[in-house]
Amino acid sequence: MAVMESQTIDMSAILLGAYELADMIKLSAETADYLYWKRRVEEDEEVGRLTKEFAKQKERFAECERFGHYHPNYHEALEQVKKVQAQLDALEPVRRFKEAENRLDQLLYEISQLVAHSVSDTIKVPSNDPLAASGGCSSGGSCSGKCG
């Protein structure tokens, strides 16, 4: 019974630590910045207008895409999607939101890496970085870690 009680206490301590860490993340500057720019994106009328236009152009392109490059409007529809996406990306709230999102994502990745590697250096940590997913740096391969 003593072993069971010890495991329960350890698990309680781990959970308490996890809740404390979550609270620290919620109170971080990265989270505050992310939430601020998320709210700005949601409230911005131009972002809303362009988001609706983007969805409309994506739907138009999806119809053309069913037939592939042979559809007479395929390239035109693709260019329209890219054009509206570029207009959206040029807006300050969208640009700043994406930057804040990337900073928060990086913070969460670094915390996940710290926790995982405190258990074992061979534990894989999921990342939103396409280089890591495709076997690039930090993928745990034979890389020396001295890239760039």
C-alpha positions as CSV (number, residue, x, y, z in Angstrom):
1,M,0.0,0.0,0.0
2,A,2.9,2.3,0.7
3,V,4.0,2.2,-3.0
4,M,0.5,3.2,-4.1
5,E,0.4,6.1,-1.7
6,S,3.9,7.3,-2.9
7,Q,2.8,7.2,-6.5
8,T,-0.4,9.2,-5.7
9,I,1.6,11.9,-3.9
10,D,4.1,12.1,-6.8
11,M,1.3,12.3,-9.3
12,S,-0.4,15.0,-7.2
13,A,2.9,17.0,-7.2
14,I,3.3,16.6,-10.9
15,L,-0.3,17.8,-11.6
16,L,0.1,20.7,-9.2
17,G,3.3,21.7,-11.0
18,A,1.6,21.4,-14.4
19,Y,-1.2,23.7,-13.2
20,E,1.3,26.2,-11.9
21,L,3.2,26.1,-15.2
22,A,-0.1,26.5,-17.2
23,D,-0.9,29.6,-15.1
24,M,2.5,31.1,-15.7
25,I,2.1,30.5,-19.5
26,K,-1.4,32.1,-19.3
27,L,0.1,35.2,-17.6
28,S,3.1,35.5,-19.9
29,A,3.7,38.4,-22.2
30,E,3.5,36.1,-25.2
31,T,0.0,35.0,-24.3
32,A,-1.1,38.5,-23.6
33,D,0.3,39.7,-26.9
34,Y,-1.4,36.8,-28.8
35,L,-4.8,37.5,-27.2
36,Y,-4.5,41.2,-27.8
37,W,-3.8,40.8,-31.6
38,K,-6.4,37.9,-31.8
39,R,-9.0,40.3,-30.5
40,R,-7.9,43.1,-32.9
41,V,-8.2,40.7,-35.9
42,E,-11.7,39.6,-34.8
43,E,-12.8,43.3,-34.4
44,D,-11.2,44.7,-37.5
45,E,-13.8,45.4,-40.3
46,E,-11.3,45.2,-43.1
47,V,-10.0,41.9,-41.9
48,G,-13.6,40.6,-41.7
49,R,-14.3,41.9,-45.3
50,L,-11.2,40.3,-46.7
51,T,-11.7,37.1,-44.8
52,K,-15.1,36.7,-46.4
53,E,-13.6,37.5,-49.8
54,F,-10.8,35.0,-49.2
55,A,-13.4,32.3,-48.4
56,K,-15.3,33.1,-51.5
57,Q,-12.2,33.0,-53.7
58,K,-11.1,29.8,-52.1
59,E,-14.5,28.2,-52.9
60,R,-14.2,29.4,-56.5
61,F,-10.7,27.9,-56.8
62,A,-11.9,24.6,-55.2
63,E,-14.5,24.3,-58.0
64,C,-11.8,24.9,-60.6
65,E,-9.4,22.6,-58.8
66,R,-11.7,19.6,-59.3
67,F,-10.7,19.7,-63.0
68,G,-7.1,20.6,-62.3
69,H,-5.0,22.8,-64.5
70,Y,-7.2,22.0,-67.5
71,H,-10.1,24.1,-66.1
72,P,-10.2,27.4,-68.1
73,N,-10.3,29.6,-65.0
74,Y,-7.8,27.5,-62.8
75,H,-4.9,29.9,-63.0
76,E,-7.1,33.0,-62.7
77,A,-8.9,31.6,-59.6
78,L,-5.5,30.6,-58.0
79,E,-4.2,34.1,-58.6
80,Q,-7.3,35.7,-57.0
81,V,-6.8,33.5,-53.9
82,K,-3.1,34.6,-53.7
83,K,-4.1,38.2,-54.2
84,V,-6.6,38.3,-51.4
85,Q,-4.3,36.3,-49.1
86,A,-1.6,38.9,-49.8
87,Q,-4.0,41.7,-48.9
88,L,-4.9,40.0,-45.7
89,D,-1.3,39.4,-44.8
90,A,-0.5,43.1,-45.4
91,L,-2.9,44.3,-42.8
92,E,-1.2,45.1,-39.5
93,P,-3.6,43.2,-37.2
94,V,-3.1,40.0,-39.2
95,R,0.6,40.4,-39.5
96,R,1.1,41.1,-35.8
97,F,-1.3,38.3,-34.9
98,K,0.7,35.8,-36.9
99,E,4.0,37.1,-35.3
100,A,2.5,36.8,-31.8
101,E,1.1,33.3,-32.6
102,N,4.6,32.2,-33.7
103,R,6.2,33.6,-30.5
104,L,3.6,31.8,-28.4
105,D,4.0,28.6,-30.4
106,Q,7.8,28.8,-29.9
107,L,7.4,29.3,-26.1
108,L,5.1,26.2,-25.9
109,Y,7.5,24.2,-28.0
110,E,10.5,25.1,-25.8
111,I,8.6,24.2,-22.7
112,S,7.5,20.9,-24.2
113,Q,11.1,20.2,-25.2
114,L,12.3,21.0,-21.7
115,V,9.8,18.7,-20.1
116,A,10.3,15.9,-22.5
117,H,14.1,16.1,-22.4
118,S,14.1,16.1,-18.6
119,V,12.8,12.6,-18.9
120,S,15.0,11.4,-21.8
121,D,17.0,13.1,-24.6
122,T,15.5,10.7,-27.1
123,I,11.8,11.7,-26.6
124,K,10.5,13.4,-29.7
125,V,8.7,16.7,-29.3
126,P,6.0,17.7,-31.9
127,S,6.7,20.9,-33.6
128,N,4.9,23.2,-36.1
129,D,8.3,23.7,-37.8
130,P,8.1,22.1,-41.3
131,L,11.9,21.6,-41.3
132,A,11.7,19.5,-38.1
133,A,8.8,17.4,-39.5
134,S,10.6,16.7,-42.7
135,G,13.8,15.5,-41.0
136,G,15.6,18.9,-40.9
137,C,17.4,20.3,-38.0
138,S,16.2,19.3,-34.5
139,S,14.5,16.2,-35.8
140,G,16.7,13.8,-33.8
141,G,18.6,12.5,-36.8
142,S,22.3,12.5,-37.3
143,C,22.5,16.3,-37.4
144,S,25.2,17.8,-35.3
145,G,23.0,20.6,-34.2
146,K,25.4,23.2,-35.5
147,C,23.3,24.3,-38.5
148,G,23.3,27.9,-39.6
